[in-house]
């Protein structure tokens, strides 16, 4: 594993809500269904992971377009997006 760090990009680890930005967090700056996280009452689209990386986004019981799940995310915010290096869902 290679870890690259830059002084102006400080990664944080945060407990967050994880879901579809458009379907569940009312984000509208992108079209379609995209993975997003919400913490501190603010939602961000995610770069680094895809909405279908954790199963079918439209699954009725646990898909991100239908439910908000909790987890732990690591990354930083850049240009209004959360740049994720780690995303772990709570079971």
C-alpha positions as CSV (number, residue, x, y, z in Angstrom):
1,X,0.0,0.0,0.0
2,X,1.3,3.5,-0.9
3,X,0.2,6.4,1.1
4,X,0.6,9.9,-0.3
5,X,0.2,13.0,1.9
6,X,0.3,16.7,1.2
7,X,0.5,19.3,3.9
8,X,-2.7,21.1,2.7
9,X,-4.8,17.9,2.6
10,X,-5.5,16.8,6.1
11,X,-7.5,13.5,6.2
12,X,-10.2,13.1,8.9
13,X,-11.9,10.0,10.1
14,X,-15.6,10.7,10.8
15,X,-18.7,8.7,11.6
16,X,-21.2,9.6,8.8
17,X,-24.4,8.8,7.1
18,X,-23.9,7.2,3.7
19,X,-26.4,7.1,0.9
20,X,-27.4,8.4,-2.5
21,X,-26.8,12.2,-2.7
22,X,-29.7,12.8,-5.0
23,X,-32.3,10.3,-3.6
24,X,-31.7,10.8,0.1
25,X,-29.6,14.0,0.7
26,X,-31.3,16.2,-1.8
27,X,-28.1,17.2,-3.6
28,X,-28.7,18.3,-7.1
29,X,-25.4,19.5,-8.5
30,X,-24.9,16.1,-10.4
31,X,-27.3,14.0,-12.4
32,X,-28.1,10.4,-11.8
33,X,-27.4,8.6,-8.5
34,X,-24.1,9.2,-6.8
35,X,-22.6,8.1,-3.5
36,X,-22.6,10.8,-0.8
37,X,-21.8,11.2,2.9
38,X,-23.4,13.5,5.5
39,X,-21.8,14.6,8.7
40,X,-22.1,17.8,10.8
41,X,-25.4,18.4,9.0
42,X,-23.7,18.8,5.6
43,X,-23.8,16.4,2.7
44,X,-21.0,15.9,0.1
45,X,-20.7,13.8,-3.0
46,X,-17.9,11.2,-2.7
47,X,-14.9,10.7,-4.9
48,X,-13.0,7.4,-4.5
49,X,-16.0,5.0,-4.2
50,X,-18.9,4.3,-6.4
51,X,-22.5,4.0,-5.3
52,X,-22.6,0.3,-6.4
53,X,-19.4,-0.7,-4.7
54,X,-21.4,-1.9,-1.8
55,X,-24.1,-3.7,-3.7
56,X,-27.1,-2.7,-5.9
57,X,-27.9,0.9,-5.1
58,X,-31.6,0.3,-5.8
59,X,-31.9,-2.8,-3.5
60,X,-35.1,-2.3,-1.6
61,X,-33.7,-3.2,1.8
62,X,-30.1,-1.9,1.8
63,X,-29.5,0.0,-1.4
64,X,-28.2,3.6,-1.0
65,X,-31.1,5.0,-3.1
66,X,-33.6,3.6,-0.6
67,X,-31.9,3.7,2.8
68,X,-29.4,5.8,4.6
69,X,-26.7,3.7,6.2
70,X,-24.1,4.6,8.8
71,X,-20.4,4.1,8.6
72,X,-16.9,5.4,9.1
73,X,-15.3,7.5,6.4
74,X,-11.7,8.7,6.1
75,X,-10.7,11.5,3.7
76,X,-10.8,15.2,3.2
77,X,-13.0,17.8,1.6
78,X,-11.8,19.4,-1.6
79,X,-13.9,21.7,-3.9
80,X,-17.1,20.7,-2.1
81,X,-16.5,16.9,-2.5
82,X,-15.4,14.4,0.1
83,X,-12.3,12.7,-1.3
84,X,-12.5,9.3,0.4
85,X,-9.6,6.9,1.1
86,X,-11.6,4.6,3.3
87,X,-15.3,3.9,3.7
88,X,-16.5,1.2,6.2
89,X,-20.2,0.5,6.6
90,X,-21.6,-0.3,10.0
91,X,-23.5,-3.6,9.9
